[in-house]
């Protein structure tokens, strides 16, 4: 059986390019049209993958051919210093592997954001994708038995995100740097890409949790330690230090605490924090954190409906 290359969206600044992916020994296609039990089987199959460790992999970048090997879980990541100046916007990159006498090639994309002053980092589950994270059984039921076409976004979240993506831009081709950072695993990458395309959400770099490789792992999806989200958000802010950031999350898990830590480390970098209220009532702990952020001169919005978030973004001049 031939190895399978899965590439993820990468990103670049003036000095460095970062691209990543996995090499699989075995994987299963996710059929986006299947319903009920067929969809459940398709989702569970995303956790029945097998990866190839220490496998040779090559990145083609201009005239360069850069070689590395996969990690123990089949993951690879190229962090490459840029010797020539690249254009702005989304661009293609190419990776290939060698299998027997055959060369297997895949193309991915990376973004070098146009010069500007805004970066947006958003959680996924219960921030724009309705997931019912607080109700474990409901969350699993929806994931298994609702295919990607049946899954829903919150009302007005799309116009808010689209406005943030184009904020301060005069050209529709230019987009602000957008990142979706989640505690979901790389197993669900294709589902997330498809969902965001269906709902016309901004094209973004997607940063997820380490891949899982077993059916029992499926039931732990999105659970456990959330420090990886903190590490990835911190990395993005360090990678693009000249941007002002908008952070979007929800109160169902740890977003308020994570964002508070980020704001304390980057006291002049975060412009606004948006937290979606997922229950009937606002949480005292979340309100206390947001009050603390206001004392750090970060603009905050604790909202139930995205229309409130849009009004807030207009009131502080982020969007028109």
N, C-alpha and C positions, 0 to 999 in steps of 0.2 A: 504494500500500500504506500502510495506517495505521501511524503510529508505535506502539510498544509500551512501556508503562510497567512497569518492574520496581522494586518497593519492597523495602527491607530493614528489619529490626527496628531501631528507634531506642532512644534512652535519654535520661533527663532527671534533673537534680538539682533543688535548690530554685530555681536561678537561670536554668537554660538547658536548652533542648531541642535534641537533635541527631537528625535523620532524613536518610536518604540513599537513593539508588537509581540506576538507569540509564534512559536513553531509547534504545530500539533502533529502527533502521530495519528490521532484519530479525533474527528469531530463530527458533528451532525448539523445539517442545515436547519435553520429555524424557519418553518413555514408560517408566514405571517397571516395566511388566510384561514388556517384551520380553526375549528371551533371545539369547545368543550373538552372532551377527553383527548382528542387529537392534539389540541393546543397544549394540554397538560403534559402529554408525552413529549411534545416538541420542546417545551420549556425544560423539563427534567433532563432531556438529552443534552442540553447545554452544560450540564454539570457531570456528564459521563465522558468528558473528553480525556485524552491522554496526550501528554506533552513530551517533547524531546529535549533532554538536557545536554549541555555542552556540545551543541550542534553548530557547525560552521555557518555563518551568515554574513552577507556582504551588502554594503550600502554603496550605491553609485551616486556620486555628487560631483557634477561637472566632469572633469577629467580624472577625478580621484575614484579609487575603488578601496573602500575601507572594510577591514575584516574584523569580526568579533565572534563570540560564541554565546549561546543561550545560557541562562542561569538554570538552576535546578528545576524550576517550574516551567521551563520552556520560554520564559520571558527574555526579551532582549531590549537593550536601550543604547542608542548611539548619542553621545554628547560630543559634538564636533565643533572645534573652533572654525570660524568662517574667515577664509583668507580673501575672498572677494565680496564685493557688495551685491546683495540681492535686492530685487524689487520688493515693493510692499504688496500685501494681500495674500491670497491663498495660492500656493504653488505645489507642484507635484514632486515627490521623491520616489526613488526606485530601490527596492531591496531584492536580492535573489539568493537562493540556496542551490547547492549541487546535490543531486541524488542519482547515484550510479553514473550514467553518461549523460544525464539530462540536467538542464538548468531550469529551475522553477522561479519565475519572476512575479512580483506583485508591485503595484503602484499605490502609494498613499498620498496624503496631502499634508502640508504644514502651513502655518500662517506666520507671516512677519507683519505685525500690525502697522497700519499707517500711523505716521506721527500724529499724536493727539494727546489728550490728557485724561482719558477715562478707560478703566478696565472694570469688567463686571464678572463676579464670581458667584455662581448660584448652586445651591443644593438641587437635588432632583425630586426624590420622593417626598410628597406632601408639601413641596415648595411650588412646583408647577405641575407635576404628575400626581393625580389623586391616587394614593396608595394605601391609606388607612394603616400607617405604620404602627400606631399605638395598639391596634387590635390584631394580634399575631394571626389568628385563624382567618379573619377577614382578609388580611393582607395576602396570605398564602392562597386563599380561595380565588381572589381576583387575579393574582399572578398566574395561577394554573388555568383558570377557566374563562378568562377574558383575553381574547387575542389583541394584538397591538392596535387593530382598527377599532376595537370597542373600548379601549382605555381612554380616559378623559383628562383634560386639563381644567384647571380652575378658570372660572369666568374672568375675562379681561386680563389674564396673565400674558397672553400673546401680544396684544398691543403695547403693554408695558415693556416687555422684553424687546420688542421691535423698536420702540422709541429709545430705549437705553442703547441698543446696538448702533443706532444712527445719530445719537446725541452729539451735537457739536460738529456734525459732518455736513458738507455741502454737496457731496457726491455720493449717490446711492451705492456705488461700487466700493466705497470705503466703509469699513466696519470697525467699531471699537473691539478691542480684545475681549473675547467672551469665553469663560471657562465653566463647565459643569463638573463639579467635584462631589462625589457621592460615596457612600459606604456600600453601595452595590458592587459586585465583583465584575472583573473583566468578562466573565461568562455572559453577562447581559448587555455587552457593548452593542451588538447588532440590533437588539431590541430598542435600545435607547436612541441610536442613530435613526432608525426607522420612525420611531414615535415623534422625534423632534421634526423630522421632515414632513410627516403627515400634518402636523399642526403649525407648520411654518414658523417654528421657533428659530432664533438666530443660530447659524452654524457656529459651533464652538469646539474648542479642544475639550475632550472628555477624559477626566482623570478618575480612575476607579480603584477598587481594592484588589489585592492579590487574587489571582484566579484560584478557584476551588475545583477539585478533581474527584468528586464522588457524589452519589445520590444523597447520602446522608448530609453532605455539606449544603445541599439545596435548602434544607429547612433552617439552616443557620444564616442564610443569605441576608446581608445587610445588618447583621447583629454583631455583637462583640465590641472590641475596642475601636474607637473612632479617631485615635491619634493620627492615623494615616491622613485623614482629611486636614487636620491641623498642619501636618508636615507639607502636604501638597500645596495648601493655600500659602503658607509661609514661603515656600519655594517660588511660587508665581510672583509674589510681591517683591522678592529679592531679584528675580529674573528681569522684571520690568520696574525698576525702582522709581522711574520718573512719572509713573501714572498715578492718578487718584482713583481709588477703588470704591465700588458699590458692592456690598455683600448681601446676598439674599438667601434666607433659610426659613425654617419653621420651628415651632416650639415643641414638636413631638419627640425629639431626641436631644442632641447635644449642641445644636447650632449656636444658641445664644452664648453658651460658655466658651465654645471654640472661637467665636467671633470676638468675644471680650478679650481673650488671650492675644489674638492677632492685633487688635486695636492698641493694646498696652505695649506691644513690641514695636508697632509701627504707628506712633502717635500723630504723625502728620500725613500719613498715607491714606487712611480710610476716610472717605467723605461721608458715606451713609451706610446704615445697616437696616435691612428690612427683614422682619420676622413675621411669618404668617401664623395666625392663631388657628390651631387645628381642632380645639375643643369648643364647648359652649361658652367657657369663661377664659379670660386671660389668666395666665399663671403668675402668681406673685413672684416667683423666682426669676422669671423672664423679665417682668417689669422692673425688678431691682437691678438686674444686669443692664438693661437699657438706660435706666436712670444714671447708672455709673458711667455709661458710654457718653451720655449727654454732658456729664461733667468733664469728659475728655474732649469736648467740642466736636463729637461725632453726631451727625444728624440721624435720628432714629425714627422708625415707623413700625408700630406693632398693629397689624391690620388683619381683619377677617376677610375682606373682599379686596381684590386687586385694584378696583376703582379708587379705593382709599390710597393705595400705594402710588397710583398714577397722580392723584391730586397732590400728594406729598412731594413727589419728584418734580412736579411743576412749581410747587411753592418754593423749593430751594434752588430752582434754576437748573436742574440737571437735564430736564427735557422741556420742550416747548408745549 
